[in-house]
Amino acid sequence: MSQSHVTPPHEIVERALELSTADGCVVIADEHSSANLRWAGNALTTNGVTRGRTLTVVATVDGSEGTASGVVSQSAVTADDLERLVRAAEDAARSAGPAEDARPLVEGVAASPDFTDAPAETSSAVFADFAPALGEAFARARAGGRELYGFANHELTSTYLGTSTGLRLRHDQPTGTLELNAKSPDRMRSAWEGRSTRDFKDVDPAALDAGLAERLGWAERRFDLPAGRYETLLPPTAVADLLIYQMWSSTGRDAAEGRTVFSKPGGGTRIGEALSSLPMTLRSDPHEPGLEAAPFVIAHSSGDDASVFDNGLPLSPTDWVRDGKLEHLITTRHSAGLTGLPVAPGTDNLILDAGGERSLAEMVSATERGLLLTCLWYIREVDPATLLLTGLTRDGVYLVEKGEVVGEVNNFRFNESPVDLLGRATEAGRTEKTLPREWGDWFTRAAMPALRVPDFNMSSVSRGV
């Protein structure tokens, strides 16, 4: 079917709502488009463009014991599929017991003025300036005896949200990621850089390649170090990976019920407690310049950190940690009612401000002896009560002595809690946009400083590159 004959997403939403016979209904239409480039050995290998649609129908049914909900999602939806999907959601609701998170559907939010407009789409044109610059980087890398590998991906999702209570909301979300690896011809040295972007206009392949060339040069000299605690400079990407996991673990209900690092011994939560002596503010803001995210709740399912009943609830700037003190935990309307905490839904970005002015390079220059990391990998939770995480370093760990990088050292497995790290960090650098290496497939909108930790726990040696 040609694109011109596809039913517009706002009409799909309206038709699904008209078909509903449930007491309440939420319909979310996500229109996806993506464009990508991949390369290996200093040459492009593949490129492509995709389009798709996903429809989610949430039906709510009132009963004598409470309100039940049923959720059905399907991709590649056409107008002919609607009645079947709506009925399936209603059947699921009627066969379910009362939903624990039931709340009246959100109402009274002004409609998006572009709700009936066509969805935004990306295309290969997003790489119009980036691709030629990447080709020039290939030539420089080839001349310098290194090989570049990686991929660039750009996605644009237009979300249309309609409800039986009259909400008609729309959000366009661009998401761009770049991952670039440089390797020596013998594959014994490897360096990585990543970027998060909305449109690839702020990505400079030449600058990235120059940084990778410097790191491969550092790795020409090799030292073996044992496991132990080292003064360590964590770059913004590593800080982002750790604090994103901390945010995912900061639900108010779990804390109030004694199950997380944010639970207070004897009952309650640690809100109001100091987590750091540095003036750190960890926050989310849907309108943060360059990191813009949906300004209202979009929940395709219910869980500890989201509720389908909250769909369309406006989001506002939230400080999770303010001036070093724990300020908020993630709550839905339901979990806020259970815990007495204020309503604070999660937002799809995360920023750490700590007042630092130095760049990572300047922090290196001020280091007597320590380690400089590139990124973290394979992060897993060990103990939820302390939020102890384990994982690996990857693509370059470097030894710094008297303000200079003197060579590369072996990789390590680490064991650390991000909450403890906030308390032990002695310096934070300048906040900058970054791409989380580990969580970049799920969470890309982050801005972090580098952190200096005097005693980062490298628990064992890893032989990975």
C-alpha positions as CSV (number, residue, x, y, z in Angstrom):
1,M,0.0,0.0,0.0
2,S,1.4,3.4,-0.9
3,Q,2.1,5.9,1.9
4,S,-0.6,8.2,0.4
5,H,-3.3,5.6,1.1
6,V,-2.2,4.9,4.8
7,T,-4.8,6.1,7.3
8,P,-3.3,9.1,9.2
9,P,-2.4,8.3,12.8
10,H,-4.7,10.9,14.3
11,E,-7.6,9.3,12.4
12,I,-6.6,5.8,13.7
13,V,-6.7,7.2,17.2
14,E,-10.1,8.8,16.7
15,R,-11.6,5.7,15.1
16,A,-10.3,3.4,17.9
17,L,-11.9,5.7,20.5
18,E,-15.2,5.7,18.6
19,L,-15.1,1.9,18.6
20,S,-14.6,1.6,22.3
21,T,-17.5,0.4,24.5
22,A,-15.4,0.3,27.7
23,D,-15.8,2.7,30.5
24,G,-12.5,4.3,29.6
25,C,-10.1,4.1,26.7
26,V,-6.5,5.3,25.9
27,V,-5.1,5.0,22.4
28,I,-1.4,5.6,21.6
29,A,-0.3,5.6,17.9
30,D,3.5,5.6,17.5
31,E,4.7,6.4,14.0
32,H,8.4,5.3,13.6
33,S,11.0,6.1,11.0
34,S,14.7,5.5,11.0
35,A,17.8,5.9,8.9
36,N,21.2,4.3,9.5
37,L,24.7,4.0,8.2
38,R,27.2,1.3,9.1
39,W,30.9,1.0,8.3
40,A,33.9,-1.3,8.9
41,G,37.6,-1.1,7.9
42,N,37.3,2.5,6.8
43,A,34.4,1.9,4.3
44,L,30.7,2.1,4.4
45,T,29.0,-1.3,4.4
46,T,25.3,-0.8,4.7
47,N,22.6,1.9,4.9
48,G,18.9,1.8,5.1
49,V,15.6,3.5,5.9
50,T,12.6,2.0,7.7
51,R,9.0,3.0,8.5
52,G,6.5,1.5,10.9
53,R,3.5,2.0,13.1
54,T,2.6,0.6,16.5
55,L,-0.8,1.0,18.1
56,T,-1.5,0.5,21.8
57,V,-5.1,0.3,23.1
58,V,-5.8,0.5,26.8
59,A,-9.3,-0.3,27.9
60,T,-10.6,0.3,31.4
61,V,-13.7,-1.4,32.9
62,D,-15.4,-0.3,36.1
63,G,-16.7,-3.0,38.5
64,S,-18.0,-3.4,42.0
65,E,-14.5,-4.2,43.3
66,G,-12.6,-1.6,41.3
67,T,-11.4,-0.7,37.8
68,A,-9.7,-3.3,35.6
69,S,-7.4,-2.5,32.7
70,G,-6.5,-4.4,29.5
71,V,-3.7,-3.5,27.2
72,V,-3.1,-4.7,23.6
73,S,-0.3,-3.5,21.2
74,Q,0.3,-4.4,17.6
75,S,2.6,-3.2,14.9
76,A,1.8,-2.5,11.2
77,V,-1.8,-1.6,12.1
78,T,-4.3,-0.5,9.5
79,A,-7.8,0.7,9.9
80,D,-9.1,-2.8,9.3
81,D,-7.3,-4.0,12.4
82,L,-8.9,-1.5,14.8
83,E,-12.1,-3.2,15.9
84,R,-10.3,-6.5,16.6
85,L,-7.6,-4.6,18.7
86,V,-10.2,-2.6,20.7
87,R,-12.3,-5.7,21.4
88,A,-9.2,-7.6,22.5
89,A,-8.2,-4.8,25.0
90,E,-11.8,-4.8,26.3
91,D,-11.8,-8.6,26.7
92,A,-8.5,-8.4,28.5
93,A,-9.9,-5.8,30.9
94,R,-13.1,-7.7,31.6
95,S,-11.2,-10.9,32.3
96,A,-8.7,-9.2,34.6
97,G,-9.1,-8.4,38.3
98,P,-9.1,-4.8,39.5
99,A,-6.0,-2.9,38.6
100,E,-4.0,-2.0,41.6
101,D,-2.8,1.3,40.0
102,A,-6.3,2.4,38.9
103,R,-6.9,6.1,38.9
104,P,-9.3,8.3,36.9
105,L,-8.0,8.9,33.4
106,V,-6.2,12.2,33.0
107,E,-8.4,15.1,31.8
108,G,-8.2,18.8,31.3
109,V,-4.9,19.0,29.3
110,A,-5.0,21.3,26.4
111,A,-4.8,19.6,23.0
112,S,-1.6,19.7,20.9
113,P,-2.1,22.2,18.1
114,D,-0.4,19.8,15.6
115,F,-2.4,16.7,16.6
116,T,-3.9,16.3,13.1
117,D,-0.7,17.0,11.3
118,A,1.1,14.3,9.4
119,P,3.8,12.5,11.4
120,A,7.4,13.7,11.2
121,E,9.8,11.5,9.3
122,T,13.5,11.1,9.1
123,S,15.4,10.0,6.0
124,S,19.0,9.5,4.7
125,A,19.0,13.3,4.2
126,V,19.8,13.6,7.9
127,F,23.3,12.4,7.0
128,A,23.8,15.0,4.2
129,D,26.7,16.7,6.0
130,F,27.8,13.9,8.2
131,A,28.4,11.3,5.6
132,P,31.0,13.3,3.5
133,A,32.8,14.3,6.7
134,L,32.9,10.6,7.7
135,G,34.4,9.7,4.3
136,E,37.2,12.3,5.0
137,A,37.8,10.7,8.4
138,F,38.1,7.3,6.7
139,A,40.9,8.7,4.5
140,R,42.8,10.2,7.5
141,A,42.4,7.0,9.5
142,R,43.7,4.9,6.5
143,A,46.7,7.2,6.2
144,G,47.3,7.0,9.9
145,G,47.3,3.2,10.0
146,R,44.1,2.8,11.9
147,E,40.7,1.3,11.0
148,L,37.3,2.8,11.8
149,Y,34.2,0.8,12.6
150,G,30.8,1.8,13.8
151,F,27.3,3.0,13.0
152,A,25.1,6.0,13.0
153,N,21.4,5.7,13.6
154,H,18.6,8.4,13.5
155,E,15.1,7.7,14.6
156,L,12.0,9.9,14.7
157,T,8.9,8.8,16.5
158,S,5.7,10.8,16.3
159,T,3.4,9.8,19.2
160,Y,-0.3,10.5,19.0
161,L,-2.2,10.0,22.3
162,G,-6.0,10.2,22.6
163,T,-8.3,9.3,25.5
164,S,-12.0,9.0,26.2
165,T,-11.6,11.9,28.6
166,G,-10.8,14.2,25.7
167,L,-7.0,14.3,25.6
168,R,-5.5,14.8,22.2
169,L,-1.7,15.0,22.6
170,R,1.2,14.6,20.2
171,H,5.0,14.6,20.6
172,D,7.8,14.2,18.0
173,Q,10.9,12.6,19.3
174,P,14.2,12.6,17.3
175,T,16.9,10.3,18.6
176,G,20.3,10.1,17.0
177,T,23.3,8.0,18.1
178,L,26.8,7.5,16.8
179,E,29.3,4.9,17.9
180,L,32.8,5.0,16.5
181,N,35.6,2.5,17.2
182,A,39.2,2.8,16.1
183,K,41.4,-0.2,16.0
184,S,45.0,-0.9,15.3
185,P,45.6,-3.3,12.3
186,D,46.5,-6.1,14.6
187,R,43.3,-5.5,16.7
188,M,45.3,-5.4,19.9
189,R,44.4,-1.7,20.5
190,S,40.9,-0.3,20.5
191,A,39.3,3.1,21.3
192,W,35.7,4.2,21.4
193,E,33.8,7.4,21.1
194,G,30.0,7.9,21.2
195,R,27.6,10.8,20.6
196,S,24.0,11.5,21.2
197,T,22.4,14.0,18.8
198,R,19.0,15.2,17.6
199,D,20.0,15.8,14.0
200,F,23.7,15.0,13.4
201,K,24.5,18.7,12.8
202,D,26.5,18.8,16.0
203,V,28.6,15.7,15.2
204,D,32.2,16.2,13.9
205,P,33.8,13.0,12.6
206,A,37.2,14.7,12.2
207,A,37.3,15.7,15.9
208,L,36.2,12.2,17.0
209,D,38.8,10.5,14.8
210,A,41.5,12.8,16.2
211,G,40.6,11.8,19.7
212,L,40.6,8.2,18.8
213,A,44.0,8.5,17.2
214,E,45.4,10.0,20.4
215,R,44.0,7.2,22.5
216,L,45.5,4.5,20.2
217,G,48.8,6.4,20.5
218,W,48.5,6.2,24.3
219,A,48.0,2.4,24.0
220,E,51.3,1.8,22.3
221,R,52.8,1.6,25.7
222,R,51.3,-1.0,28.0
223,F,51.3,-1.6,31.8
224,D,49.8,-4.5,33.7
225,L,48.1,-3.5,37.0
226,P,46.6,-5.7,39.7
227,A,43.1,-5.4,41.0
228,G,42.6,-2.8,43.7
229,R,41.3,0.6,44.5
230,Y,42.5,3.4,42.3
231,E,41.9,7.1,42.0
232,T,39.8,7.0,38.8
233,L,38.5,9.6,36.4
234,L,35.1,8.5,35.1
235,P,34.2,10.2,31.8
236,P,30.7,11.5,31.3
237,T,29.5,8.4,29.4
238,A,30.5,6.2,32.3
239,V,28.8,8.5,34.8
240,A,25.7,8.5,32.7
241,D,25.5,4.7,32.6
242,L,25.8,4.5,36.4
243,L,23.3,7.2,37.2
244,I,20.7,6.0,34.7
245,Y,20.7,2.7,36.5
246,Q,20.4,4.6,39.8
247,M,17.4,6.5,38.3
248,W,15.8,3.2,37.1
249,S,16.2,1.9,40.7
250,S,14.7,5.0,42.4
251,T,11.0,4.2,42.5
252,G,9.2,5.6,45.6
253,R,7.1,2.6,46.4
254,D,10.0,0.2,46.4
255,A,11.9,2.5,48.7
256,A,9.0,3.0,51.0
257,E,8.6,-0.7,51.3
258,G,12.2,-1.3,52.3
259,R,13.5,-2.9,49.1
260,T,16.1,-0.4,47.8
261,V,19.1,1.7,48.6
262,F,16.8,4.6,49.1
263,S,14.9,2.9,51.9
264,K,15.4,4.3,55.4
265,P,16.3,1.7,58.1
266,G,13.3,1.3,60.3
267,G,10.8,2.5,57.6
268,G,10.3,5.3,55.1
269,T,12.6,6.7,52.5
270,R,15.9,8.6,52.5
271,I,14.4,11.7,51.0
272,G,16.1,14.7,52.6
273,E,19.3,12.8,53.3
274,A,22.7,14.1,51.9
275,L,24.1,11.8,49.2
276,S,27.1,13.9,48.4
277,S,29.1,16.7,49.9
278,L,29.5,18.2,46.4
279,P,26.7,20.6,45.2
280,M,25.3,17.9,42.9
281,T,21.9,18.3,41.3
282,L,20.6,15.3,39.4
283,R,17.5,16.4,37.4
284,S,15.2,15.7,34.5
285,D,13.5,18.4,32.4
286,P,11.4,17.6,29.3
287,H,12.3,21.0,27.9
288,E,16.1,20.9,28.5
289,P,17.7,22.4,25.4
290,G,19.2,19.7,23.2
291,L,17.8,16.9,25.3
292,E,14.1,17.6,24.8
293,A,11.7,14.8,25.7
294,A,8.0,14.1,25.8
295,P,6.4,16.7,28.1
296,F,3.6,14.3,29.2
297,V,3.4,10.7,30.4
298,I,3.4,8.1,27.6
299,A,2.9,4.7,29.2
300,H,2.4,1.6,27.1
301,S,2.1,-0.6,30.2
302,S,2.0,-0.4,33.9
303,G,4.9,-1.2,36.2
304,D,6.8,0.1,39.2
305,D,7.7,3.3,37.5
306,A,4.7,4.0,35.2
307,S,0.9,3.6,35.0
308,V,-1.3,3.4,31.9
309,F,-3.8,5.4,33.9
310,D,-1.4,8.4,34.0
311,N,-1.2,8.7,30.2
312,G,-1.2,12.4,29.2
313,L,-0.2,13.6,32.7
314,P,1.9,16.7,32.2
315,L,5.6,16.5,33.2
316,S,7.6,19.3,34.8
317,P,11.2,19.8,35.7
318,T,12.1,17.5,38.6
319,D,15.2,17.5,40.8
320,W,15.9,13.9,41.9
321,V,19.0,15.1,43.9
322,R,19.3,18.8,44.8
323,D,22.6,20.3,46.2
324,G,23.7,16.8,47.2
325,K,20.4,15.9,49.0
326,L,17.9,13.3,47.8
327,E,14.9,15.3,46.8
328,H,12.4,13.1,44.9
329,L,11.8,9.4,44.0
330,I,9.9,8.2,40.9
331,T,6.1,8.0,41.7
332,T,3.0,7.5,39.7
333,R,-0.3,8.9,41.0
334,H,-1.0,5.5,42.5
335,S,2.4,5.0,44.3
336,A,2.3,8.6,45.5
337,G,-1.0,7.9,47.2
338,L,0.5,4.8,48.8
339,T,3.6,6.4,50.1
340,G,2.6,10.0,50.7
341,L,5.3,11.2,48.4
342,P,4.6,13.9,45.7
343,V,3.7,12.7,42.2
344,A,6.9,12.6,40.2
345,P,6.8,10.5,37.0
346,G,10.0,9.6,35.2
347,T,11.2,11.7,32.3
348,D,13.2,10.5,29.3
349,N,16.3,12.6,30.1
350,L,18.8,12.9,32.9
351,I,21.2,15.8,33.7
352,L,23.8,16.0,36.5
353,D,25.0,19.6,37.4
354,A,27.7,19.9,39.9
355,G,29.2,23.3,39.4
356,G,32.4,22.0,37.9
357,E,34.3,24.0,35.2
358,R,37.1,21.8,34.2
359,S,37.1,19.6,31.1
360,L,38.2,16.0,31.3
361,A,41.6,16.9,29.8
362,E,42.1,19.5,32.5
363,M,41.1,17.0,35.2
364,V,43.8,14.6,33.8
365,S,46.4,17.4,34.0
366,A,45.6,17.8,37.7
367,T,46.0,14.1,38.5
368,E,49.1,13.0,40.2
369,R,48.5,9.2,39.6
370,G,45.3,7.5,38.6
371,L,43.3,5.8,36.0
372,L,41.3,7.3,33.1
373,L,38.5,5.2,31.8
374,T,36.9,5.2,28.4
375,C,33.5,3.5,29.1
376,L,31.8,0.8,31.1
377,W,30.2,-2.4,29.8
378,Y,28.0,-5.3,30.8
379,I,26.7,-3.6,33.9
380,R,24.6,-5.8,36.2
381,E,23.1,-5.4,39.6
382,V,24.6,-7.4,42.5
383,D,22.6,-6.1,45.6
384,P,19.5,-3.9,45.4
385,A,19.8,-3.0,49.0
386,T,23.0,-1.1,48.3
387,L,22.6,-0.8,44.5
388,L,25.9,-2.5,44.2
389,L,26.7,-2.9,40.5
390,T,29.3,-4.9,38.7
391,G,30.6,-4.5,35.1
392,L,33.7,-4.2,32.9
393,T,35.8,-1.5,31.6
394,R,36.2,-1.5,27.8
395,D,38.1,0.1,24.9
396,G,40.9,1.7,26.9
397,V,41.9,2.2,30.5
398,Y,44.9,4.6,30.7
399,L,47.5,5.3,33.4
400,V,47.9,8.9,34.4
401,E,51.1,10.1,36.1
402,K,52.0,13.7,37.0
403,G,49.3,15.0,34.8
404,E,50.1,13.0,31.7
405,V,48.7,9.8,30.2
406,V,51.7,7.5,30.1
407,G,50.1,4.3,28.6
408,E,47.3,1.8,28.6
409,V,46.7,-0.7,31.3
410,N,44.6,-3.9,31.4
411,N,40.8,-3.9,31.7
412,F,39.1,-4.6,35.0
413,R,35.9,-5.8,36.5
414,F,34.5,-3.3,38.9
415,N,32.1,-3.4,41.9
416,E,30.6,-0.1,42.9
417,S,27.3,1.5,43.9
418,P,26.5,4.8,42.1
419,V,25.0,6.1,45.3
420,D,28.3,5.5,47.1
421,L,30.2,7.0,44.3
422,L,28.2,10.3,44.6
423,G,29.3,10.4,48.2
424,R,32.9,9.6,47.6
425,A,33.5,11.8,44.5
426,T,36.0,14.6,45.2
427,E,35.6,16.5,42.0
428,A,33.1,17.0,39.2
429,G,34.0,18.4,35.8
430,R,32.0,20.4,33.3
431,T,28.6,19.0,32.4
432,E,28.3,18.0,28.7
433,K,25.9,16.0,26.5
434,T,27.0,12.4,26.4
435,L,26.0,9.0,25.0
436,P,25.6,6.2,27.6
437,R,27.6,3.2,26.2
438,E,25.7,0.5,28.0
439,W,22.2,1.9,28.0
440,G,22.3,3.7,24.7
441,D,19.8,1.4,23.1
442,W,17.2,2.5,25.7
443,F,18.2,5.9,27.1
444,T,20.2,8.4,25.1
445,R,19.3,11.9,26.4
446,A,21.9,12.6,29.1
447,A,24.3,15.3,30.2
448,M,26.9,14.5,32.8
449,P,30.3,15.8,34.1
450,A,33.4,13.6,34.5
451,L,33.8,12.5,38.2
452,R,37.0,12.0,40.2
453,V,36.7,9.1,42.6
454,P,39.7,8.6,44.9
455,D,39.2,4.9,45.5
456,F,37.2,3.3,42.7
457,N,37.0,-0.5,43.3
458,M,38.6,-2.5,40.5
459,S,37.7,-5.9,41.9
460,S,39.5,-8.1,39.4
461,V,41.5,-8.0,36.2
462,S,39.7,-8.6,32.9
463,R,41.5,-9.7,29.8
464,G,39.1,-8.2,27.3
465,V,40.2,-5.5,24.8
